[in-house]
């Protein structure tokens, strides 16, 4: 890895490869540029390589022969799988959940696998080969197109070995990372490297000799939910079903609704449960106290993972590099994630709980909007980082970014327009997938397997069917909590009124301010990016950043720090850094 270390792909494998008329030398370069891999499957117009054995789920149970030696980084002894030449369809998946094996001759519909198992995969049929994502696209599939050939990888950086140098900056991606905290659609920080969105496939036709992009509507979009009177008790029963395969789990408990619900259900099932909690660096630390109450009531062993303010720069940089600079979230989670890697237990995560059960980030304005356009405007407003205590972006930069983000958000949610569950699904397909999921998928994983009970298909569909007006104010969620465990439901929550207290922010301490300031100096060199007021703050030195204490101000600071860290790590490989909003603007020097 250019800076830092590769993740250890233990719970799921690292995968890369190519489809279409690829060049063997470029495939070998891709294989050498990431974690160590060996061939899994090769054929005409297809190569799949992985860091661990990867048997096909279709046809299930077939023997694994030796691969051709000497290809794509394989050792002389051969790889993990054979080279098919018998016209049989072979399908592979490499998410955190393995699809059930199919019998020889059974048809493989990639979108059904993507929906049911939330896994990316590759399907090699006699006349075509298809690379696809999961239904939401939680596990990353990045690709670089070279003519009709597509090279793909579970990480961005290996694909950069194939990109033209200097790298062309994707300013639209950075507009979204800075204003939303994550990019959308296919955007990454690099123009040549793209991310395949959820429920999307690239198919190379051997007969037609051409590549096709196939974006499907997943089950929850095709089958619009109708209110069927689902109760809180119904959802608790479905959570029991979701957790049935597990006998030991790590359930991180905070002060919110999601973790106490999952801990209550896991404990009532008799699962061997441990719980850990850490400070979210929110200036309150109510999560630690409230988690103690919850775990004591449930009788769960509980551990507090400490944090060290002096290590904040290392933790923030570790998270930024690990997440390949795609979001400004999760720096606070770094010490916790590293401890989880050594725990040896699957980690339960409440991903999607807020949008599904309590209208998280869905404002009353969005619910009451009279038109689709006004509904989307209200929703985008709630997803966008609000104004800081001073203007942060230069006016031309801010206007350009607003236009870009509005356009890409509309495109990213277009298949949901007019859907009965448009609001929660829009949050799930944008913020949840591209921002929040990076913590369990890319910080906890791939070393440890995350468990997402709220994405269990029967639970997800039932929760989505509950109208948003029933979820207003958290009423429906409290019904679910009461059905799961009335005593735990009654304990204090960070979703309610909070004690009036403050604790020091690690991200605002002296060591953090000095690091943040160095990152801001780099960002300030981009012409027109920062407002005059923000440039003055940067010129004021690290201690001037003590003014960035509000929620919004802290998020702007985090985003700019991630941008500055990226500039520092790749400065010798980036091309022209004149942004589209300021082609003739010279940046004010910051000293």
DAURLIN-V481608 format. One record per helix or strand. SS is the DSSP state (A for helix, B for strand). FROM is the first residue (numbers start at 1). TO is the last residue. If there is no record, write none. Layout:
SS | FROM | TO
SS | FROM | TO
This chain:
B | 15 | 19
A | 24 | 32
B | 38 | 43
B | 46 | 50
B | 58 | 58
B | 83 | 83
B | 90 | 93
A | 110 | 117
B | 121 | 124
B | 128 | 132
B | 142 | 146
B | 149 | 153
A | 157 | 160
B | 167 | 167
B | 169 | 169
A | 171 | 179
B | 182 | 182
B | 190 | 190
B | 194 | 195
B | 200 | 205
B | 210 | 215
A | 219 | 222
A | 232 | 243
B | 248 | 251
A | 257 | 268
B | 272 | 278
A | 286 | 298
B | 301 | 305
A | 309 | 322
B | 327 | 327
A | 331 | 341
B | 346 | 348
A | 353 | 357
A | 364 | 368
A | 372 | 383
B | 393 | 393
A | 395 | 412
A | 414 | 416
A | 422 | 444
B | 450 | 451
A | 453 | 455
A | 457 | 465
A | 468 | 484
A | 486 | 489
A | 506 | 508
A | 510 | 524
B | 530 | 530
A | 532 | 539
A | 542 | 547
A | 551 | 570
B | 574 | 574
